[in-house]
């Protein structure tokens, strides 16, 4: 739950700073953080919904983790497509960045948030 809160807050920070500074990198990373938030929520809900043992084969709630992974994969594919389209637009029409030091600072903080998550989930399976 701590990682979910930390990632959600930093998603908001990155998207706000990304739009204020006109940084496509921060906006793209903020949506990547959003996909992490969605993945954490889906993993939490699916683990709570799927029982540990079944007496028979079923395709019910025991498959919630698989459906959650599918939803997250579709979201990431859509995110990659939108980043590609935006990068192609910026390739032909360049835009000026505002406050590059702020972009660097938020990027470093994003790295720290991801490293915290790495150490929190190191050796642990979410599902």
N, C-alpha and C positions, 0 to 999 in steps of 0.2 A: 504494500500500500504506500510505503514511503517513496519508492521509485515511481509509482504512478503519479503521486502528487508532485514530485520533483520534475518529472518529465512534462507534466501538464503545464506547470508554471513556466518552465523554460520554453515550451512551445509558444506560449503567449508572448514572452519576452522576444524571442527570435522573430516572430512574424511582425510584431510592432516595429522593432528596430529595422528589420529587413525592408519594410515598406517606407519607413521614414528615410532611410539611407539609400533607397533605390538599389538594394543589393539582391540580385537574383540568387546568389549563393545562400544567403541567410534565409530567404523565403523558401527555397528548395529544402534546406535543412530543417526549417520549421515544420514543413509538411512531412518530412521524414520523422521528426519527433512526434508528429500527430499519428503517423502509422505505428510508432512504438507505443503510444498511448492506447491506440485501438488494439494492438497486439496484446498488451498487458491486460486490458479489460476483457478481451475475448478469452485469453488464457485463464483468467481468474473465474469468469463465468462458466466456462466449459469444464474446468476442474470441479467447480461446485456442483454442476449439473450431472456430470457423468459419474456413475457409481464405480467403485473399485472392482467389484466382481459381479459377473452375471452367471446365472445357472444355465442359461441357454444362449445360443447365438442370436443377436439382435442388431438391428440397424437403427435403434432409437437414440437415446441420449448418450449412449456409450461412444457415439461417433461425433460428439460435439467438438472435440479438439480438431478433428479433420476439417469440419465445416468452418471452424474459426480460422484455421490456417488458410483455407481457400479464400475467405473474405479478405484476409490481410494481403494475400498474394494479388488478388484483383485490384485492391486499393493501391498497392505498390506499382503495379503495371500502369495504372491510370496516372499515377504520380510521375513515373518516368516519361510517359508520353507528353504530359503537360510541360515538364522541364525541357524536353527536346524541342517542342514547339516554341517555347519562350526563348530558348537559347538561339534557335534559328532566326527568330525575329530580331534579337539583339546582335546577331552576327551581321545582319544587313543594316541595321540602324542602331548605332552605339548610343548608349545613354551614360551620362555622367554619374559617378558615385558621390554620395555626400558622406562626410565624416568617416574616412577609412579607418581611423584609429578605433572608433566605436565598433565598426564591423569586426576588426581584429579582436577586440576585447570580448565581444559576444561570442565569436567563434572559439576563442580559447575557453570561455566558460562552458560552451557546448561540449567541447572535448572533455572537460572535467566532469560534466554530468554523465557522459557516456562511460568514462573510466570508473566512476562510482557505480554505475549499473553493472559494468563488467565484473567488478569485485564483489558486488552483492549477489550476483547470480553465478559466480564462478563455481563450477562443479555441481550445480543444482539444475535439475530439470523442472521447468515450469509446469509441464503437463504430467 
